[in-house]
Amino acid sequence: MANNRIYEDLFPIIRRAKWILFLVKVLFIFLILSFWKIQILDHDKYWQKSEANRRREIALPSQRGLILDRNGRILANNRGSFNVSIIRENCNDFEKSCRRIARLLKMEEAVLKERINKYESLPLFKPIVVKEDLSLEEVIQVEARKLEFPELILQTEPKRFYPFGTLAAHVIGYIQELSLQDIKNGLFEEKRLGNLVGRSGVEREYESVLTGRDGQSVETVDSLGRGMGEVSRREPEKGKDLTLTLDFALQKKAEELLEGKEGVVIVLDPRTGEILALASYPTFDPNKFINRFTSEEWIGIVNSPAFPLENRAIRGLYSPGSVFKLTMALGALDLGLISDRTSFFCNGTIRIYGQEFSCWQESGHGSMSLYNGIRNSCNIYFYQLGKMMDIENIFLYAEMLGFGKKTGVDIAGEKEGLVPNPAWKEKVKNEPWQPGETISVSIGQGPLLVTPIQVAAHTALVANRGRRINLHLVKLSSRENKEGVSQFQNSESDRVKIDPSNFEKVIQGMWEGVNREGTGRAAKVDGFDVCGKTGSTQIMSKEKLEEIKQMGKEVKTHSWFTGFAPKDIPEVVVTVLVEYGGMGGATAAPLARQLFDLYRENNDRQKSTR
């Protein structure tokens, strides 16, 4: 009986022992698999972590290429700068570190945390810039207390610098910090969070040329994060330089002429398409964008009522006013509707399609031929052309002569403008085209919209007697660095299908407009044969205009002048737009004269030194 009881007592123990053995086997297998995962599958991950404990990788930023004017003057340079960065892995107490660092660097703690949290996705051992462009005093303070702040390191960086501040800001553009969203969208390959990249102008368009290749330094560090010696180093490679087509003297003069106004000045060479000056005002200082700033600061700039970041030359949309009369004249001549001897009588008003239209000169101009019509910018003459051509032909010649499409200038953001026709109105407004609208378009009013760069390109086309050119801001050799081929070679076959003799007739009218007491006489430069056309664009309805006048308020139109010189062998095109400047002959033309004068003076000086 005793033996039976002993046997019965051991049976549950054996059963439990089997379960325990099974669990031990499972745990053992789990441990084996865990070790296999850590040592085999995750080998690289933990090896990098272990290396990070004793090694630190530091990016060595490359220098951006210089940006120079056509004569070699540096418009965008680089200078040395000290940044201080935090390595979060070396923070024993992150909150305490932030408080101490904020006091040391004289920063608001909230701003400091905002900058750090912006890069929270980076590994803890990666440095994050918390303050840049330190003064010598700040550098000494950080270096002297590096034992107290093992989480801080000093780094040198080449900093972009624009020595002439606002000069050519819309052409050069600005650089700004790369955001996490940019990286997610894949906008900039081979860039890391925190890099500065071109955001506008040639800084953006030629980012791939200007940017270099960052280097890297790998150093050994101790348990406190202190550098113990460099293990390896790859030197950074500088970006390629860009030479612009801009002429410093003309650009500076153009911006001086626009100071205190809102408007655009464009000066270009009609032979090559090189833009010698492109000024848009109000402007901005690109140096302000180099340092990292808060979202509130950025919103303040973007929402400024002056819109300083807007490049009016390529993005501003305006009615061309009487400048468009050149297109009307070329179209009517090419269609055979008129000759240079065709005349219309102007008594100040005319009734067309049951609607009364006025000339800008209330007393009228009398009998007007083509040359007189252009010289005096007679509205009645061009109303008649509008009636004869109809809107479809106006649309055809406007597009043929460069309106309603981008010029292709080599900076981003250019707008197409608008040349209206019945199909456009039906699609956009679901309304039929009215005949009276054709009459408004014939003098550059109504829904017709152009950019100043289009007007300049159109003027160059007229100056070249129908030969097209490709406008560009970067010299050919620099462009080849980006694309490998030239896009600026023009052939004589690249012409609009209009008889060159018709261009000669329009050019004669433009010459008389400047040199025979026409509306552009304020642009006259003795001995330089300037040819030009003024324009004044109505910016509100006639009824609203009368209403404001009755209130005793002054109403000013936008002021245009566009022209070229000399007449027979054109060397330079000048286009000026002054918003709310009044009559083109009174405001824009005198500004253009100063630019023609400066160009000739500089050109004569260069010839005399050869």
KOLGU-848416 format. One record per residue (C-alpha): y, z, x; residue in three letters. Coordinates in steps of 0.001 Angstrom, whole numbers, plus 500000, padded with zeros to 6 digits. Each point is the difference from the previous one (the first is absolute). Layout:
// residues N
YZXALA/...
***
This chain:
// residues 610
500000500000500000MET/502298500841502830ALA/499395496612501669ASN/500730498186496765ASN/503331501748499608ARG/501043499113503544ILE/499218496307499452TYR/501922499904496738GLU/503107501577501663ASP/500132497315502813LEU/499994496959497713PHE/503685500205498859PRO/501058500698503564ILE/498286496847501251ILE/501591497995497205ARG/503455501283500914ARG/499357499289503653ALA/499234496367499167LYS/503309499661498151TRP/501858501591502892ILE/498274497631502427LEU/500973497033497796PHE/503650501138499939LEU/500004500466503773VAL/498677496457500407LYS/502740498637497671VAL/502689501895501888LEU/498584498804503307PHE/500025496382498797ILE/503556500466498733PHE/501080501361503393LEU/498321497104501791ILE/501773497484497723LEU/503331501790500443SER/499669499963503773PHE/499012496321499841TRP/503070499185497876LYS/502351501950502272ILE/498582498687503263GLN/499162496439498963ILE/501947498870496925LEU/503171502032500639ASP/499878499852503764HIS/503215497992500380ASP/501903502187497561LYS/499206503288501752TYR/500305498474503435TRP/503571498933499155GLN/500746503496498699LYS/498662501614503130SER/501957497562502143GLU/503123500764497973ALA/499616503661500942ASN/500424499120503643ARG/501646496573499880ARG/503139498785498268ARG/500929496399499286GLU/503731499268500094ILE/501374496670498850ALA/502498498392502358LEU/502381498018497768PRO/500872496507501140SER/503535498661500207GLN/501116497459497434ARG/501282496719501324GLY/503760499635500402LEU/502089497976497548ILE/502745497942501635LEU/502721497628498834ASP/500015496355501131ARG/501913500915503176ASN/497710502861501044GLY/502019502934498656ARG/497625502798498932ILE/500267500773496264LEU/496922502246499745ALA/498887502117502964ASN/497741502989500781ASN/500863503358501512ARG/497980503022501057GLY/499466502814497502SER/498198503365499900PHE/497969501015496935ASN/498311503324499315VAL/496644499935498213SER/497701502610498523ILE/496235500173500492ILE/498718501898496950ARG/496670500776501668GLU/501854502344502385ASN/501603502013497163CYS/498368503372499477ASN/502122500594496907ASP/501535496798498594PHE/502591501742497790GLU/501127502257502820LYS/500177497045502403SER/502210498072497577CYS/502440502893499712ARG/500244500438503778ARG/500275496261500710ILE/502712499543497344ALA/502082502719501689ARG/499426498520503467LEU/500951496459498964LEU/502741501129497593LYS/498399498233497070MET/499448500984496405GLU/496444501212499575GLU/499543497860496864ALA/501024496847501886VAL/497636500867502847LEU/497062500491497611LYS/500853496786498165GLU/499744498021503240ARG/496698501649500940ILE/498458499633496530ASN/500892496313500026LYS/497265499534502626TYR/497501502565498745GLU/497314497281499908SER/500093499752503819LEU/497436502002502030PRO/501241503479500924LEU/500046499183503707PHE/502359497013499525LYS/503676500694500871PRO/502510499724497107ILE/503672499385500821VAL/502128502719498392VAL/503320499304501713LYS/501143497005501988GLU/502755498921502310ASP/500432503517501391LEU/503073500919501979SER/499603501148503621LEU/500612503598498892GLU/497237499787497379GLU/497577498499502519VAL/500662502891502417ILE/499442502586497229GLN/496661498511498956VAL/498790499565503590GLU/501053503528501010ALA/498029501556497115ARG/496868497865500063LYS/497772503053500641LEU/501345501596496813GLU/499489496771498049PHE/496663498472501107PRO/500043497911496796GLU/503081498066501162LEU/500098497121502484ILE/502844497828501268LEU/499553496225499923GLN/502194497192501273THR/500570496917497877GLU/502088496833500342PRO/502567500147497199LYS/501565496916498402ARG/503740499819500514PHE/502572497581498569TYR/502971500150502405PRO/502429498258497629PHE/499124502037496921GLY/500610497974496847THR/500414496653501779LEU/497569497418498551ALA/498121502801498229ALA/498700497750497206HIS/498716497480502535VAL/498438502484502427ILE/498757502319497263GLY/498688503493500640TYR/496765501787500846ILE/498528502901498076GLN/497018502304500085GLU/496699498592498793LEU/498781501819496895SER/496480500967498929LEU/500321497572497098GLN/500778497138502396ASP/496812500735501909ILE/497926500206496805LYS/501426496645498903ASN/499107498458503354GLY/503559498768500606LEU/500004500734503714PHE/496762499567501907GLU/499403501947503215GLU/502762502445499081LYS/499639503743499669ARG/501705502463497705LEU/503472500825501295GLY/500601496699501828ASN/503383498368499485LEU/499837496447498640VAL/502506497326499032GLY/501121500260496384ARG/502609497245499696SER/501632497125501868GLY/498434498623503178VAL/498631503483500781GLU/497667499442497046ARG/499486496245500166GLU/499103500081503710TYR/498209503369500056GLU/496934498416501619SER/502165498605502822VAL/502221503029500576LEU/497355502692499844THR/498029500743503140GLY/496637501677500504ARG/499908503783500169ASP/498386501642502993GLY/497939503172500112GLN/499717503052502206SER/496905502239499922VAL/500446503450501565GLU/497894503130500395THR/501309503130498245VAL/499093503674500160ASP/499275502346497099SER/503734500435499393LEU/500599496250499803GLY/501742499845503368ARG/499602496780501984GLY/497726500366503028MET/500167496437501328GLY/499764496397498924GLU/496537498434499656VAL/500925496406499214SER/503057497952499169ARG/500748496577498494ARG/503595498904500451GLU/501907498675496957PRO/500970496325499853GLU/503568499086499067LYS/500673497601497120GLY/501515496563500549LYS/503764499490499883ASP/501701497954497285LEU/503049497823500578THR/502019499404496857LEU/502152496985499209THR/502935502331499238LEU/503194499732501988ASP/501356503500500666PHE/503675499020499785ALA/499616498083496726LEU/497845502734498460GLN/502505502686500972LYS/502897497965498604LYS/498150499294496745ALA/499376503699499433GLU/503601500892500827GLU/501215497476497415LEU/497773501546497317LEU/500877503612500746GLU/501142501780496860GLY/498722497176497785LYS/496741499047498365GLU/498732496632501048GLY/498253497674502414VAL/500854497835503009VAL/497569497448501435ILE/500673497815503041VAL/497361497497501109LEU/499434496929502128ASP/499175497049497687PRO/498407498080502867ARG/497250502531500682THR/499969502429497080GLY/500832502916502313GLU/501896502757498168ILE/502870501127502221LEU/501193502825497741ALA/498676501599496839LEU/502011502916498650ALA/499465501860496732SER/502364502796498984TYR/499781502934499276PRO/497600500594502846THR/498080502894501594PHE/499187501526503377ASP/496308499391500844PRO/500114502906502479ASN/499843502376497007LYS/496506498811499105PHE/498402500688503357ILE/499657503762499550ASN/497611501193497315ARG/501903501240496986PHE/499204501495496617THR/499331498086496799SER/503272501364498581GLU/501953498447502874GLU/498253496664499456TRP/500685500027496239ILE/503682500717500726GLY/500248496839502130ILE/498052497807497594VAL/501999501133496963ASN/503400499611501643SER/502351498113497613PRO/501123497809502935ALA/496405498701500504PHE/500406499900503805PRO/496354499011500579LEU/500272496889497821GLU/500320496836502058ASN/502349498057497744ARG/499673496874502141ALA/496382499388498969ILE/499625502239496935ARG/503379499907498253GLY/499983497708496942LEU/503351498491499034TYR/501408497129497983SER/501085497403502577PRO/503103498982498062GLY/501813496938501308SER/497820499874503113VAL/497430498397497676PHE/502348497063499393LYS/498716498475503265LEU/496536499779498435THR/501453498482496830MET/501908497347501959ALA/496961499005502076LEU/497796499776496905GLY/502483497873498027ALA/500547497657502965LEU/496269499613500623ASP/499320499256496315LEU/502698497345500065GLY/501948501725497221LEU/503213499986502058ILE/501444498555503182SER/502603501519502263ASP/502622498088497965ARG/498946501336496596THR/502839502040498490SER/500360502458497130PHE/503214501392498594PHE/500551503775500013CYS/502613501519497693ASN/498662503556500297GLY/497466499975497137THR/497322497748498567ILE/497831500093496877ARG/496327499194500553ILE/497224500442497426TYR/502564501546497668GLY/500816502728502511GLN/503181500405502053GLU/499719500374503757PHE/502869500816502359SER/500976499098503531CYS/500941502803502385TRP/503476498435500238GLN/501375500383496491GLU/502559497161500344SER/497291497593501133GLY/499682497772503050HIS/500694496588498510GLY/497856497017500996SER/497171501095502341MET/497778497804502164SER/496896501402501749LEU/501958500966503117TYR/502776501649498011ASN/497482501675497713GLY/498313501702502981ILE/503282500665501814ARG/501593501706496958ASN/496686501349498636SER/500903498541496598CYS/497754501423497272ASN/500745497188497553ILE/498718497392502465TYR/496688501814500401PHE/499660500777496280TYR/499941496224499549GLN/497298499656502663LEU/497935502695498285GLY/500158498140496693LYS/498965496751501682MET/497142501481502068MET/498402502384497423ASP/498201503215500972ILE/496712498400501101GLU/501717497909502687ASN/502140502968501068ILE/496784502008500394PHE/498390497169502002LEU/502854499678502519TYR/500590503750500307ALA/496391500515501060GLU/500074496928502247MET/503037501438501793LEU/498486503437500586GLY/500768502195496986PHE/497393501845497941GLY/497644500535502958LYS/499863502046503185LYS/501479498570503177THR/497131501480502029GLY/502236501993502354VAL/497823502231502175ASP/500697503421498495ILE/498236501427496987ALA/501477500599496565GLY/501727496677499292GLU/500492499172496310LYS/499638496575498409GLU/503026499978497728GLY/499955498094496711LEU/500759496444498963VAL/499752499940496179PRO/498640497227497812ASN/498777499739496380PRO/496408500933500909ALA/501207503174501746TRP/502101501095497027LYS/497188499312497533GLU/497594502047502100LYS/502298502923500824VAL/502205500257496915LYS/497964498054497478ASN/503132498037499091GLU/500914496303500257PRO/502466498816502631TRP/503527499467498651GLN/502055496989501238PRO/502990502248500685GLY/497924501918502567GLU/499701496826502060THR/503791499855500263ILE/500134503585501321SER/497276499301502564VAL/501903496917501222SER/502667502269501563ILE/497510502557501342GLY/500129502455497103GLN/497573500996497253GLY/496503501231500963PRO/500071498140503339LEU/499401502484502866LEU/499919499445503763VAL/499837502079503163THR/502615499674502776PRO/497303498795502423ILE/499202497159497583GLN/503678499009499898VAL/500120499977503815ALA/496820497882500188ALA/501400497631497350HIS/503223499631501998THR/498004499209503154ALA/498072497370498034LEU/503273498364498950VAL/501386500224503549ALA/496836498293501299ASN/500391497199497446ARG/496739500957498295GLY/497873501193502929ARG/498224503294499329ARG/499809502821502523ILE/497917503181500243ASN/502203503079500164LEU/498859502673502444HIS/501213503183501668LEU/497585500171502922VAL/500106497605502930LYS/497198497454500232LEU/498268501582503021SER/499784503368498221SER/498704498353496847ARG/497250498336501999GLU/498922503473501141ASN/499241500765496381LYS/498594496770498665GLU/499157497904503048GLY/501721496902498638VAL/503518498842499349SER/501167499765496414GLN/503483498851500817PHE/499517496411501094GLN/501725497657497567ASN/499467496289499752SER/502447497418498766GLU/497540499254497171SER/500498503518498617ASP/502851498951497732ARG/500809500254496316VAL/499762496710498135LYS/503736499486499625ILE/501898497177501714ASP/501875501418503038PRO/503107498090498857SER/500181502302496965ASN/500111503001502320PHE/502892498371501859GLU/501975499770496749LYS/499428503653499140VAL/500845501045503577ILE/503262498082499780GLN/500896502012496901GLY/499134503234501835MET/502155498949502968TRP/502949499290497702GLU/499446503356498289GLY/500777501736503295VAL/502329497602501801ASN/502040498457497152ARG/501270503037498170GLU/496876500486497899GLY/498528503281498779THR/498481500661503454GLY/503166499464502029ARG/499960503628501234ALA/496914499108502069ALA/501768497285501971LYS/499741500134503786VAL/502176497449501774ASP/497973497521501992GLY/496610501178498710PHE/499601497853496830ASP/498672502754497747VAL/498392498765496748CYS/499507502520497227GLY/499717500961496367LYS/501323503091498246THR/498555501723496962GLY/501006502735497588SER/497260501249497717THR/500592501466496578GLN/498040503245499735ILE/500416500669496287MET/500393498138496747SER/503306498355499099LYS/500422502356497034GLU/499470503087502177LYS/502394498565502573LEU/502753499626497399GLU/499331503485498673GLU/500432501576503450ILE/503137497958500689LYS/501544501251496739GLN/499347503541501226MET/502219499226502990GLY/497171500243502525LYS/499548497608502899GLU/496784498001499956VAL/498808498408503216LYS/497267497432500414THR/497590499684502898HIS/501563497971502815SER/498076497197501768TRP/500661497670502890PHE/497450497823501757THR/500642497278502527GLY/499266498494503398PHE/501739498502503040ALA/500655497585501567PRO/499753497342497305LYS/498224497209501884ASP/497688501958502311ILE/499524503426498336PRO/499382502964502285GLU/500496503005497749VAL/499684500987496339VAL/501879503001498597VAL/499261501509496578THR/502009502946498672VAL/499563501970496773LEU/502264502894499067VAL/498994501823496834GLU/502969500533497647TYR/502176498288502580GLY/501901497750497575GLY/500612496310500668MET/497894498454502740GLY/502973498291501608GLY/501942503265500170ALA/497313502371501294THR/496879498321501392ALA/501634496954501626ALA/502311501999502358PRO/496984502012501207LEU/498098496781500675ALA/502945498631501995ARG/499823502949502412GLN/496306499335500600LEU/500528496277500558PHE/502804500872502402ASP/497857502493501934LEU/497084497574500208TYR/502195497242501400ARG/501678502383502452GLU/496621501230501318ASN/498620496473500101ASN/502980498694501935ASP/499719502883502461ARG/496301499292500607GLN/500703496310500601LYS/502744500824502494SER/497688502218502070THR/497224497419500326ARG/
***
